Amino acid sequence: MPKEIANMFNPALKVSQISHCSSMEQYKQMHEKSLKDPEAFWGEIAKQFHFEEKVKGKFLDYNFDTSKGKIFVRWMEGAKTNICYNCLDRHVLAGKGEQIAFYWEGNDPADAEVVTYAQLLKDVCRVANVLKAKGVTKGDCVAIYMPMVKQLVVAMLAVARIGAVHSIVFGGYSADSLADRMLDAQASVLITADAVWRGPKLIALKEIADDALKLCRGKGLEVKMNLVVQHMNNVTAPQPSNGSAANGNPAKKTHFDDKGNYKVNWDSSVDLWWHEVVSTSSSECDPEWMDTEDPLFMLYTSGSTGKPKGVLHTIGGYMLYTATTFKYSFDYHPGDVYFCTADIGWITGHSYVTYGPLLNGATSVLFEGVPTYPHTGRFWEIIEKYKVSKFYTAPTAIRTLMKFGDEPVKKYDLSSLAVLGSVGEPINPEAWLWYYRVVGDSNVSIVDTFWQTETGGHVITPLPGATPCKPGSACFPFFGVEVALLDEEGQEIKGEGEGYLVFRRPWPGIMRTVYGNHERFETTYFKKFPGFYCTGDGARRDSDGYIWVTGRIDDMLNVSGHLLSTAQVESALVEHSSVAEAAAVARPHIVKGECLYCFVTLTEGIQFEDKLVGELKTKVRSKIGPFATPDFMQLAPGLPKTRSGKIMRRVLRKIAVGDRDFGDISTLADPSIVEKLFELRPKGASK
């Protein structure tokens, strides 16, 4: 038996139903069919949804090779549908209007609401009519800048219902970032809220939005309407704790009146209160029937350098793919309660909070808060409260909660859990095992999903009930996805090996272009290896055919001729019981070419001492090899992360070499951590 097979965890099934894919044999048959006959495979799935008009042209047409002309992808040419109709009307017409679509759980546990499919449909129609009354038509872009409230789901579906295009910006980006995205998309309407509590922190959304609109006007973009949800007067303010929330908080004096009501500046020429105009609007609105290749949304990705890319997704293929990945990756069945902790401002929230679940008629938890407020057991409390069976979160959140030990988890009854998902970055084996053993009580399926904003949905993932898992491996490609590994020269690596992770053909959910810049689309994803979509990630295939995503190629380093992925090093470091989180970057070295510079966040109560540094270096050396021994080890009270939880390694590389020219750090969740890390650089790092 191969050594790695011994580390496999056979799929657990804690459901009475047979899983949608119940064996590796079935998976292989379905995957083979999806590649050999995509029209038959996806055509059968398409029958589950409403299409106003059937396919008139080719079911699939594409070009992935820049040497043969323009890159394009088209699925189900000529067919017409509406994704909002398929998310809502289809279920209501089937008699499921009173089924719960969302349990809304506020930042404070006292705030909660239940939303049915019928209620959601009426609210969506009302907002759609407000948009139409303001002149929003098919193809127009509507920007959305909101907290995790039901009105965010309503807004995006209302935009889709009338054939417009939504561009959601995470509620926490700066005014500059919001304005940049609105200007690029030429968004004529903004939908926002007055403010939101995120944990004990106040985010003044309307204030930020006002500044963004001024910037837009200064550059010639006139916005027709700023539709504002009044959220603050309907939720519980954080209680005073360590001076965090109410009394003594400067925000309390600045943003609230004497009666405790939240104050906003108001421009009656553009601002409208949601509750005033939506309540008087009709609850009936016919859907706009759209071509499958019409745009659905654009979502901007923050590259490490350069202008953010407007990733553009179209309606039909994205609908099929998000619905299918949700159904199979989480093995969703009627009666399950699903909880994805992602913000809708990111692609995970688009695909696996809104569209994927609603297309399947699912019941989900919509969560406004953070995992550690008002206590470190908030996730587990919610799972117990709603008897969640399918749970999806990020490795960053898992590692954060690991720091507090097992006790906050064990306080709650998590026996309803059947599937635990991981998203956002490769999960290190230690976090995988803690998730499986402590949260899942060694009685769940783990789905470690690999995908990107650009892919629209999961492209490599285990399937519950079918795939024996290896901790840290994303396992096998999803239906319709054909994986290849290439070396630097573009030669394919067969069997075991490590190289660039690429895909040979399109699946329905793949992005179609970068909005307004198709040349950038081709250059970024297709020109390096003609004939392949290049993910920008590295991966290795083991002797059993399992795929291990090793992280961004620009996170690879070459130490004395040895190619190393930062993920390998970080995984070794966090195996040490004193390390909660780690990040490794390359630093130039006069002899080795590059050496390892590591940042470590310690578990509570642990001191950063020479003895520990020695142990950590030995750990990496023993796990990978002597050549991988880090030259520098630095204490990190926190790591520079984007608001979606991804570590911004380009900033760490600057710190490693003592360069204060950090570039734009406005997208960081906590920009102040950068200066703290710079001050903690170890002696000798300046040489």
C-alpha positions as CSV (number, residue, x, y, z in Angstrom):
1,M,0.0,0.0,0.0
2,P,1.4,3.4,-0.9
3,K,2.5,5.5,2.1
4,E,0.0,8.3,1.3
5,I,-3.0,5.9,1.1
6,A,-2.5,5.2,4.8
7,N,-3.5,8.9,5.4
8,M,-6.8,8.6,3.6
9,F,-10.0,9.3,5.4
10,N,-12.9,7.4,3.9
11,P,-16.0,9.4,3.1
12,A,-18.5,9.6,6.0
13,L,-22.2,9.9,5.4
14,K,-24.4,11.1,8.2
15,V,-27.5,11.3,6.1
16,S,-30.3,8.9,5.5
17,Q,-30.3,9.5,1.8
18,I,-27.9,8.0,-0.6
19,S,-25.4,10.7,-1.7
20,H,-25.7,12.2,-5.2
21,C,-22.4,10.6,-6.0
22,S,-21.9,7.5,-3.8
23,S,-18.7,5.9,-5.1
24,M,-15.4,6.7,-6.8
25,E,-16.6,4.4,-9.6
26,Q,-19.7,6.6,-10.1
27,Y,-17.6,9.7,-9.9
28,K,-15.2,8.5,-12.6
29,Q,-18.1,7.5,-14.9
30,M,-19.8,10.9,-14.5
31,H,-16.5,12.8,-15.0
32,E,-15.6,10.8,-18.1
33,K,-19.1,11.5,-19.6
34,S,-18.8,15.2,-18.8
35,L,-15.6,15.4,-20.8
36,K,-16.5,13.1,-23.7
37,D,-20.0,14.4,-24.2
38,P,-20.5,17.8,-22.5
39,E,-23.8,18.4,-24.4
40,A,-25.4,15.3,-23.1
41,F,-24.0,15.7,-19.5
42,W,-24.9,19.4,-19.0
43,G,-28.0,19.2,-21.3
44,E,-29.5,16.7,-18.9
45,I,-28.8,19.0,-15.9
46,A,-30.2,22.0,-17.8
47,K,-33.6,20.2,-17.9
48,Q,-34.0,20.9,-14.2
49,F,-34.2,24.6,-14.9
50,H,-36.6,26.9,-16.8
51,F,-35.4,28.1,-20.2
52,E,-37.9,30.3,-22.0
53,E,-36.3,29.4,-25.3
54,K,-34.1,26.4,-26.2
55,V,-30.6,26.2,-27.6
56,K,-30.5,27.4,-31.2
57,G,-26.8,27.3,-32.0
58,K,-23.9,25.2,-30.7
59,F,-24.2,23.8,-27.1
60,L,-20.5,24.5,-26.5
61,D,-18.1,26.6,-28.6
62,Y,-14.7,27.8,-27.5
63,N,-11.1,28.7,-28.3
64,F,-8.4,28.4,-25.6
65,D,-5.5,28.9,-28.0
66,T,-4.3,32.5,-28.6
67,S,-2.3,31.4,-31.6
68,K,-5.6,30.4,-33.3
69,G,-7.4,33.7,-32.7
70,K,-9.5,35.5,-30.0
71,I,-10.2,33.6,-26.8
72,F,-13.9,32.9,-26.3
73,V,-16.3,30.6,-24.5
74,R,-20.0,30.1,-25.3
75,W,-22.4,27.7,-23.8
76,M,-26.0,26.9,-24.9
77,E,-26.0,29.5,-27.7
78,G,-29.4,31.2,-28.3
79,A,-31.1,29.8,-25.3
80,K,-33.0,32.3,-23.1
81,T,-33.5,32.2,-19.3
82,N,-33.5,34.3,-16.2
83,I,-31.5,33.2,-13.2
84,C,-33.7,35.1,-10.7
85,Y,-36.8,33.2,-12.0
86,N,-34.9,29.9,-11.5
87,C,-33.8,30.9,-8.0
88,L,-37.3,32.0,-6.8
89,D,-40.4,31.8,-9.1
90,R,-39.7,28.2,-10.0
91,H,-39.8,27.1,-6.4
92,V,-42.8,29.3,-5.5
93,L,-44.8,27.9,-8.5
94,A,-43.9,24.4,-7.3
95,G,-45.7,25.1,-4.0
96,K,-42.6,25.8,-1.9
97,G,-43.2,29.5,-1.3
98,E,-43.4,29.0,2.5
99,Q,-40.1,27.1,2.7
100,I,-37.4,29.0,4.5
101,A,-34.8,30.5,2.2
102,F,-32.7,32.1,4.8
103,Y,-32.3,32.3,8.6
104,W,-30.7,35.7,9.0
105,E,-28.4,35.9,12.0
106,G,-27.3,39.4,12.9
107,N,-24.0,40.6,14.3
108,D,-25.6,40.4,17.8
109,P,-27.3,37.0,18.7
110,A,-30.4,38.9,19.7
111,D,-31.0,39.9,16.0
112,A,-32.5,37.2,13.8
113,E,-35.1,36.9,11.1
114,V,-36.7,34.2,8.9
115,V,-37.2,34.8,5.2
116,T,-39.3,32.5,3.0
117,Y,-39.0,32.0,-0.8
118,A,-42.4,33.8,-1.3
119,Q,-41.3,36.8,0.8
120,L,-38.0,36.9,-1.1
121,L,-39.8,36.9,-4.4
122,K,-42.1,39.8,-3.5
123,D,-39.3,41.9,-2.1
124,V,-37.2,41.2,-5.2
125,C,-40.0,42.3,-7.5
126,R,-40.6,45.5,-5.5
127,V,-36.9,46.5,-5.8
128,A,-36.8,45.5,-9.4
129,N,-39.7,47.9,-10.1
130,V,-37.9,50.7,-8.2
131,L,-34.8,50.2,-10.4
132,K,-36.9,50.2,-13.6
133,A,-38.7,53.4,-12.5
134,K,-35.2,55.0,-12.2
135,G,-34.4,54.0,-15.8
136,V,-32.3,50.9,-15.1
137,T,-32.6,48.6,-18.1
138,K,-31.0,45.5,-19.6
139,G,-27.2,45.7,-19.6
140,D,-26.9,48.6,-17.2
141,C,-24.6,48.2,-14.2
142,V,-25.8,48.6,-10.6
143,A,-23.2,48.8,-7.8
144,I,-24.0,47.2,-4.5
145,Y,-22.1,48.1,-1.3
146,M,-23.9,46.5,1.6
147,P,-23.6,44.4,4.8
148,M,-24.7,40.8,5.1
149,V,-28.4,41.5,5.3
150,K,-31.4,40.0,3.4
151,Q,-31.6,43.2,1.4
152,L,-28.3,42.4,-0.2
153,V,-29.7,39.1,-1.6
154,V,-32.8,41.0,-2.7
155,A,-30.8,43.7,-4.4
156,M,-28.6,41.3,-6.5
157,L,-31.6,39.2,-7.5
158,A,-33.6,42.3,-8.4
159,V,-30.8,43.5,-10.7
160,A,-30.6,40.1,-12.3
161,R,-34.4,39.9,-12.8
162,I,-34.5,43.0,-15.0
163,G,-31.5,42.0,-17.0
164,A,-29.1,44.5,-15.5
165,V,-25.6,43.6,-14.3
166,H,-24.6,43.7,-10.6
167,S,-21.2,44.7,-9.3
168,I,-21.0,44.0,-5.6
169,V,-18.2,45.7,-3.6
170,F,-17.4,44.3,-0.2
171,G,-18.9,46.5,2.5
172,G,-15.7,47.7,4.1
173,Y,-13.6,48.7,1.0
174,S,-12.6,52.3,1.0
175,A,-14.3,55.2,-0.9
176,D,-11.5,55.1,-3.4
177,S,-11.9,51.4,-4.0
178,L,-15.6,51.7,-4.4
179,A,-15.3,54.7,-6.7
180,D,-12.7,52.9,-8.9
181,R,-15.0,50.0,-9.4
182,M,-18.0,52.1,-10.1
183,L,-16.1,54.2,-12.6
184,D,-14.7,51.2,-14.4
185,A,-18.2,49.6,-14.6
186,Q,-19.9,52.9,-15.3
187,A,-22.4,52.0,-12.6
188,S,-25.4,54.5,-12.7
189,V,-27.0,53.3,-9.5
190,L,-25.6,52.5,-6.1
191,I,-27.4,50.4,-3.4
192,T,-26.0,50.7,0.1
193,A,-27.0,50.9,3.8
194,D,-26.5,53.5,6.5
195,A,-23.9,51.5,8.5
196,V,-23.2,48.1,10.1
197,W,-21.6,46.7,13.3
198,R,-19.0,44.2,12.4
199,G,-18.2,42.7,15.8
200,P,-17.7,45.7,18.1
201,K,-16.6,47.9,15.1
202,L,-18.8,50.4,13.3
203,I,-18.5,50.6,9.5
204,A,-20.1,53.8,8.3
205,L,-21.2,52.6,4.9
206,K,-23.3,55.6,3.8
207,E,-20.4,57.9,4.8
208,I,-18.0,56.0,2.7
209,A,-20.5,55.7,-0.2
210,D,-21.0,59.5,-0.1
211,D,-17.3,60.1,-0.5
212,A,-17.2,57.5,-3.4
213,L,-20.0,59.3,-5.2
214,K,-18.2,62.6,-4.9
215,L,-15.1,61.0,-6.5
216,C,-17.3,59.5,-9.3
217,R,-18.9,62.9,-10.0
218,G,-15.4,64.5,-10.1
219,K,-14.5,62.1,-12.9
220,G,-17.7,62.6,-14.9
221,L,-19.9,59.8,-13.7
222,E,-23.4,61.0,-12.5
223,V,-25.2,58.4,-10.4
224,K,-29.0,58.4,-10.8
225,M,-29.8,57.0,-7.4
226,N,-28.3,55.9,-4.1
227,L,-30.8,53.5,-2.5
228,V,-30.1,53.3,1.2
229,V,-31.2,50.6,3.6
230,Q,-31.9,51.8,7.1
231,H,-30.2,49.1,9.1
232,M,-28.7,50.6,12.3
233,N,-32.0,51.5,14.0
234,N,-33.2,47.9,13.6
235,V,-30.3,46.1,15.2
236,T,-28.7,45.7,18.6
237,A,-25.6,47.9,19.3
238,P,-22.6,46.1,20.8
239,Q,-22.5,46.3,24.6
240,P,-19.7,48.2,26.3
241,S,-16.8,45.9,26.7
242,N,-13.2,47.1,27.0
243,G,-14.4,50.4,25.7
244,S,-15.3,48.8,22.4
245,A,-18.8,49.6,21.5
246,A,-21.2,52.0,23.1
247,N,-20.3,54.3,26.1
248,G,-17.0,56.0,25.6
249,N,-16.8,55.0,21.9
250,P,-16.0,58.1,19.8
251,A,-18.3,56.6,17.1
252,K,-21.2,56.9,19.5
253,K,-20.8,60.7,19.7
254,T,-20.1,61.2,16.1
255,H,-22.7,59.0,14.4
256,F,-25.6,58.9,16.9
257,D,-28.0,61.5,18.1
258,D,-29.1,62.0,21.7
259,K,-31.9,59.3,21.3
260,G,-29.4,56.8,20.1
261,N,-30.5,57.0,16.4
262,Y,-27.9,56.7,13.8
263,K,-27.3,59.9,11.8
264,V,-26.5,60.2,8.1
265,N,-25.9,63.0,5.7
266,W,-28.6,63.2,3.1
267,D,-28.7,64.4,-0.5
268,S,-32.3,64.4,-1.6
269,S,-31.2,64.7,-5.3
270,V,-29.8,61.2,-5.3
271,D,-30.5,59.5,-1.9
272,L,-33.6,57.4,-1.3
273,W,-34.6,55.4,1.7
274,W,-35.1,51.7,0.8
275,H,-38.1,51.3,3.2
276,E,-39.9,54.3,1.8
277,V,-39.8,53.6,-1.9
278,V,-39.7,49.8,-1.8
279,S,-42.8,49.5,0.5
280,T,-45.0,51.4,-2.1
281,S,-43.7,49.5,-5.1
282,S,-45.6,46.7,-6.8
283,S,-44.8,43.1,-5.7
284,E,-45.2,41.8,-9.2
285,C,-42.5,42.2,-11.9
286,D,-42.1,40.0,-15.0
287,P,-38.5,38.7,-15.5
288,E,-36.5,39.8,-18.5
289,W,-35.6,36.8,-20.6
290,M,-31.9,36.9,-21.2
291,D,-29.6,35.1,-23.6
292,T,-27.4,32.6,-21.8
293,E,-24.3,34.5,-22.7
294,D,-25.6,37.9,-21.5
295,P,-23.6,39.3,-18.6
296,L,-24.9,38.5,-15.1
297,F,-22.3,40.2,-12.9
298,M,-18.8,41.5,-12.7
299,L,-16.7,41.1,-9.6
300,Y,-13.4,42.9,-9.1
301,T,-10.4,40.9,-8.0
302,S,-7.5,42.7,-6.3
303,G,-4.3,41.7,-7.9
304,S,-1.1,42.1,-6.0
305,T,-0.2,44.9,-8.5
306,G,-2.0,46.9,-11.1
307,K,-5.7,47.9,-11.5
308,P,-8.3,45.4,-10.1
309,K,-9.8,43.1,-12.8
310,G,-13.5,43.1,-13.5
311,V,-14.1,39.4,-13.8
312,L,-17.3,39.0,-16.0
313,H,-19.6,36.1,-15.6
314,T,-22.6,35.3,-17.9
315,I,-26.0,33.9,-17.0
316,G,-26.6,30.4,-18.3
317,G,-23.3,28.5,-17.8
318,Y,-22.8,30.1,-14.3
319,M,-26.3,29.1,-13.3
320,L,-25.8,25.4,-14.3
321,Y,-22.4,25.3,-12.7
322,T,-23.1,26.9,-9.4
323,A,-26.2,24.8,-9.0
324,T,-24.4,21.6,-9.8
325,T,-21.3,22.2,-7.7
326,F,-23.5,23.2,-4.7
327,K,-25.6,20.0,-5.1
328,Y,-22.7,17.6,-5.4
329,S,-19.9,19.2,-3.4
330,F,-22.1,19.6,-0.3
331,D,-24.3,16.7,-1.1
332,Y,-27.3,18.9,-0.5
333,H,-30.7,17.2,0.1
334,P,-34.1,18.7,1.0
335,G,-34.2,19.1,4.8
336,D,-30.5,20.1,5.1
337,V,-29.6,23.4,6.6
338,Y,-26.6,25.0,5.0
339,F,-24.3,27.7,6.5
340,C,-21.6,29.5,4.4
341,T,-19.7,32.1,6.5
342,A,-18.5,34.0,3.4
343,D,-19.5,37.6,2.7
344,I,-21.5,38.0,-0.5
345,G,-19.0,40.7,-1.5
346,W,-16.7,37.9,-2.5
347,I,-17.2,35.2,-5.2
348,T,-17.9,32.5,-2.5
349,G,-20.8,34.6,-1.3
350,H,-22.1,35.0,-4.9
351,S,-21.9,31.3,-5.7
352,Y,-22.5,29.6,-2.4
353,V,-24.6,32.0,-0.3
354,T,-26.9,33.3,-3.0
355,Y,-27.1,31.5,-6.4
356,G,-26.0,27.9,-5.7
357,P,-28.3,27.4,-2.6
358,L,-31.3,29.3,-4.1
359,L,-31.1,27.4,-7.4
360,N,-31.4,24.2,-5.4
361,G,-34.3,25.5,-3.2
362,A,-32.0,25.2,-0.2
363,T,-32.5,26.6,3.3
364,S,-29.4,28.6,4.4
365,V,-28.0,30.7,7.2
366,L,-27.1,34.3,6.3
367,F,-24.7,35.6,8.8
368,E,-23.8,39.3,9.4
369,G,-21.2,38.9,12.1
370,V,-17.7,37.7,12.7
371,P,-16.6,34.3,14.2
372,T,-15.2,35.7,17.5
373,Y,-18.0,38.1,18.5
374,P,-19.5,38.3,21.0
375,H,-17.6,35.2,21.9
376,T,-15.3,32.7,20.2
377,G,-18.0,30.0,19.9
378,R,-20.3,32.1,17.7
379,F,-20.1,29.7,14.7
380,W,-20.8,26.7,16.8
381,E,-23.7,28.5,18.6
382,I,-25.3,29.2,15.2
383,I,-24.8,25.6,14.1
384,E,-26.5,24.3,17.2
385,K,-29.4,26.8,17.0
386,Y,-30.4,26.0,13.4
387,K,-29.2,22.4,13.4
388,V,-26.8,23.1,10.5
389,S,-25.9,20.0,8.5
390,K,-23.6,21.5,5.8
391,F,-21.0,24.1,6.9
392,Y,-18.5,26.1,4.7
393,T,-15.8,28.4,5.9
394,A,-12.2,29.5,5.3
395,P,-8.9,27.9,6.6
396,T,-8.1,31.4,8.1
397,A,-11.2,31.2,10.2
398,I,-10.5,27.6,11.2
399,R,-6.9,28.5,12.3
400,T,-8.1,31.5,14.2
401,L,-10.6,29.4,16.1
402,M,-8.0,26.7,16.7
403,K,-6.1,29.2,18.8
404,F,-8.8,29.1,21.5
405,G,-8.6,25.4,21.8
406,D,-11.3,22.7,21.8
407,E,-13.4,24.0,24.7
408,P,-15.4,26.7,22.8
409,V,-16.4,24.0,20.3
410,K,-17.3,21.3,22.9
411,K,-19.9,23.6,24.6
412,Y,-22.3,23.1,21.7
413,D,-24.2,20.2,20.1
414,L,-22.8,19.9,16.6
415,S,-24.1,16.4,16.0
416,S,-26.3,17.8,13.1
417,L,-23.1,18.4,11.0
418,A,-22.6,16.0,8.1
419,V,-20.3,17.9,5.7
420,L,-17.6,20.5,6.5
421,G,-16.2,22.6,3.6
422,S,-13.1,24.7,3.3
423,V,-12.6,27.5,0.8
424,G,-10.1,30.3,-0.1
425,E,-6.7,28.8,0.1
426,P,-5.0,25.4,0.6
427,I,-5.8,24.1,4.1
428,N,-2.9,22.8,6.0
429,P,-3.2,19.2,7.3
430,E,-3.2,20.2,10.9
431,A,-6.2,22.5,10.5
432,W,-7.9,19.9,8.3
433,L,-7.6,17.3,11.1
434,W,-8.7,19.7,13.9
435,Y,-11.8,20.6,11.7
436,Y,-12.5,16.9,11.1
437,R,-11.9,15.6,14.7
438,V,-13.0,18.5,16.9
439,V,-15.7,20.2,14.9
440,G,-16.9,17.1,13.0
441,D,-16.3,14.6,15.8
442,S,-14.5,12.4,13.3
443,N,-17.9,11.6,11.7
444,V,-18.2,14.0,8.8
445,S,-17.1,14.4,5.2
446,I,-14.6,17.2,4.6
447,V,-14.7,19.0,1.2
448,D,-11.5,21.0,0.6
449,T,-12.6,23.0,-2.4
450,F,-10.2,24.7,-4.9
451,W,-11.6,27.4,-7.2
452,Q,-11.2,31.1,-8.0
453,T,-13.3,34.2,-8.7
454,E,-12.5,33.4,-12.3
455,T,-13.8,29.8,-12.3
456,G,-17.3,30.7,-10.9
457,G,-17.5,27.5,-8.8
458,H,-15.5,24.6,-7.5
459,V,-13.1,23.1,-10.0
460,I,-11.2,20.6,-7.8
461,T,-13.0,19.1,-4.8
462,P,-13.8,15.8,-3.1
463,L,-17.4,14.6,-3.2
464,P,-19.1,13.5,0.1
465,G,-19.9,9.8,0.1
466,A,-17.5,9.1,-2.8
467,T,-14.0,10.5,-2.3
468,P,-11.6,9.1,0.2
469,C,-9.8,12.3,1.4
470,K,-6.2,13.1,2.2
471,P,-5.8,16.0,4.6
472,G,-4.6,19.0,2.6
473,S,-5.5,17.7,-0.9
474,A,-8.3,19.1,-3.0
475,C,-8.5,15.6,-4.5
476,F,-10.0,15.4,-8.0
477,P,-11.5,17.7,-10.7
478,F,-15.2,18.4,-10.7
479,F,-17.4,17.4,-13.7
480,G,-16.4,19.1,-16.9
481,V,-12.9,20.1,-15.6
482,E,-9.8,18.6,-17.2
483,V,-6.7,19.2,-15.1
484,A,-3.1,19.3,-16.4
485,L,0.3,20.1,-14.9
486,L,2.8,21.9,-17.0
487,D,6.5,22.7,-16.5
488,E,8.0,26.1,-17.1
489,E,8.5,25.2,-20.8
490,G,4.8,24.2,-21.2
491,Q,5.5,20.5,-21.4
492,E,2.9,18.4,-19.7
493,I,3.9,16.5,-16.6
494,K,2.2,13.0,-16.6
495,G,1.7,11.0,-13.5
496,E,3.4,12.1,-10.3
497,G,5.0,15.6,-10.4
498,E,4.7,19.3,-9.6
499,G,4.1,22.2,-11.9
500,Y,1.7,24.9,-13.1
501,L,-2.0,24.0,-12.5
502,V,-3.9,24.5,-15.8
503,F,-7.1,23.5,-17.4
504,R,-7.5,22.1,-20.9
505,R,-11.1,23.0,-21.6
506,P,-13.9,25.3,-20.4
507,W,-16.6,24.3,-17.9
508,P,-19.9,26.2,-17.9
509,G,-19.1,28.6,-15.0
510,I,-15.7,29.9,-16.3
511,M,-15.4,33.7,-16.6
512,R,-15.9,35.1,-20.2
513,T,-13.6,38.2,-20.1
514,V,-12.2,41.0,-18.0
515,Y,-14.7,43.8,-18.3
516,G,-13.6,46.3,-20.8
517,N,-10.2,44.7,-21.4
518,H,-10.3,41.4,-23.2
519,E,-6.6,41.7,-24.0
520,R,-5.8,41.6,-20.3
521,F,-8.1,38.5,-20.0
522,E,-6.1,36.7,-22.7
523,T,-2.7,37.8,-21.4
524,T,-3.4,36.9,-17.8
525,Y,-4.9,33.5,-18.3
526,F,-4.1,32.2,-21.8
527,K,-0.9,33.6,-23.3
528,K,1.6,31.8,-21.1
529,F,0.5,28.4,-22.2
530,P,-1.5,28.5,-25.4
531,G,-4.4,26.0,-25.4
532,F,-4.7,26.1,-21.6
533,Y,-6.4,28.3,-18.9
534,C,-3.6,29.1,-16.5
535,T,-4.7,29.4,-12.9
536,G,-1.5,31.1,-11.7
537,D,-1.3,28.4,-9.0
538,G,1.2,25.5,-8.6
539,A,0.1,22.0,-7.8
540,R,1.5,18.5,-7.5
541,R,-0.1,15.2,-8.4
542,D,0.8,12.3,-6.0
543,S,1.2,8.6,-6.8
544,D,-2.6,8.0,-6.3
545,G,-3.6,10.8,-8.7
546,Y,-4.6,13.3,-6.0
547,I,-4.1,17.0,-6.7
548,W,-2.4,19.1,-4.0
549,V,-2.6,22.9,-4.7
550,T,0.6,24.4,-3.5
551,G,-0.3,28.1,-3.8
552,R,0.3,30.9,-6.2
553,I,3.3,30.4,-8.5
554,D,4.6,33.8,-7.3
555,D,4.6,32.2,-3.8
556,M,7.2,29.6,-5.0
557,L,10.8,30.1,-4.1
558,N,14.1,28.6,-5.3
559,V,16.5,27.8,-2.5
560,S,19.9,26.5,-3.7
561,G,18.2,25.0,-6.8
562,H,15.3,23.4,-4.8
563,L,11.9,24.6,-5.8
564,L,9.7,25.1,-2.7
565,S,6.1,26.2,-2.3
566,T,5.4,28.5,0.7
567,A,2.4,26.3,1.5
568,Q,4.7,23.4,2.3
569,V,6.8,25.5,4.7
570,E,3.7,27.0,6.4
571,S,2.1,23.6,6.8
572,A,5.2,22.4,8.6
573,L,5.3,25.4,10.9
574,V,1.7,25.2,12.0
575,E,2.2,21.6,13.0
576,H,4.0,22.9,16.0
577,S,1.6,23.3,18.9
578,S,2.8,26.8,19.7
579,V,2.0,28.2,16.2
580,A,-1.5,29.3,15.3
581,E,-0.7,30.7,11.8
582,A,2.3,31.1,9.6
583,A,3.4,32.8,6.4
584,A,6.6,32.2,4.5
585,V,8.1,34.4,1.8
586,A,11.3,34.4,-0.2
587,R,14.1,36.8,0.6
588,P,17.1,37.4,-1.7
589,H,20.3,35.6,-0.5
590,I,23.8,36.1,-1.8
591,V,24.7,32.4,-1.8
592,K,21.4,30.5,-2.0
593,G,19.7,32.9,-4.4
594,E,16.7,32.9,-2.2
595,C,16.2,32.0,1.5
596,L,13.1,31.6,3.7
597,Y,11.8,34.4,5.8
598,C,8.9,33.1,8.0
599,F,6.3,35.0,10.0
600,V,4.6,33.1,12.9
601,T,1.5,34.0,15.0
602,L,1.6,32.1,18.3
603,T,-1.2,30.5,20.3
604,E,-2.3,32.5,23.3
605,G,0.1,32.5,26.2
606,I,3.2,31.3,24.2
607,Q,6.4,33.4,24.3
608,F,8.5,34.0,21.3
609,E,11.9,32.8,22.5
610,D,15.2,31.5,21.0
611,K,14.3,28.0,22.0
612,L,11.0,28.1,20.1
613,V,12.8,29.6,17.1
614,G,15.2,26.7,17.1
615,E,12.3,24.2,17.4
616,L,10.5,25.8,14.4
617,K,13.5,25.7,12.2
618,T,14.1,22.1,13.1
619,K,10.5,21.3,12.3
620,V,10.8,22.7,8.8
621,R,14.1,21.0,8.3
622,S,12.8,17.6,9.4
623,K,9.5,17.9,7.3
624,I,11.1,19.2,4.1
625,G,14.8,18.9,4.2
626,P,18.0,20.8,5.3
627,F,17.8,23.1,2.3
628,A,14.4,24.4,3.5
629,T,15.7,25.6,6.9
630,P,14.4,29.2,7.4
631,D,17.1,31.9,7.7
632,F,14.7,34.3,9.4
633,M,11.9,33.7,11.9
634,Q,9.7,36.7,12.9
635,L,7.0,37.0,15.5
636,A,3.7,38.2,13.9
637,P,0.9,39.5,16.2
638,G,-1.2,39.3,13.0
639,L,-0.7,38.9,9.3
640,P,-1.6,41.4,6.6
641,K,-4.8,40.0,5.1
642,T,-7.4,41.2,2.7
643,R,-10.9,41.3,4.0
644,S,-11.6,37.9,2.3
645,G,-8.9,36.4,4.5
646,K,-6.1,36.0,2.0
647,I,-2.5,36.8,3.2
648,M,-1.0,39.7,1.1
649,R,2.5,38.1,0.7
650,R,3.8,41.0,-1.4
651,V,3.7,43.1,1.7
652,L,5.5,40.5,3.7
653,R,8.2,40.3,1.0
654,K,8.7,44.1,1.4
655,I,9.0,43.7,5.2
656,A,11.5,40.8,4.8
657,V,13.9,43.1,2.9
658,G,13.2,46.2,4.9
659,D,11.4,48.1,2.2
660,R,8.7,50.5,3.4
661,D,7.3,51.1,-0.1
662,F,4.3,48.8,0.5
663,G,2.2,50.1,-2.3
664,D,-1.6,50.1,-1.9
665,I,-2.6,48.5,1.4
666,S,-6.1,50.0,1.6
667,T,-7.7,46.6,0.9
668,L,-6.2,45.1,4.0
669,A,-8.6,44.3,6.8
670,D,-6.1,45.9,9.3
671,P,-3.5,48.1,7.5
672,S,-1.9,49.0,10.9
673,I,-0.5,45.5,11.2
674,V,2.1,46.3,8.5
675,E,3.9,48.9,10.6
676,K,3.8,46.6,13.6
677,L,5.4,43.8,11.6
678,F,8.1,46.2,10.3
679,E,9.0,47.2,13.8
680,L,9.3,43.5,14.9
681,R,11.9,42.6,12.2
682,P,14.6,40.4,13.8
683,K,18.2,41.5,14.2
684,G,20.2,40.7,11.1
685,A,17.3,41.1,8.8
686,S,18.5,44.5,7.7
687,K,21.8,43.1,6.3
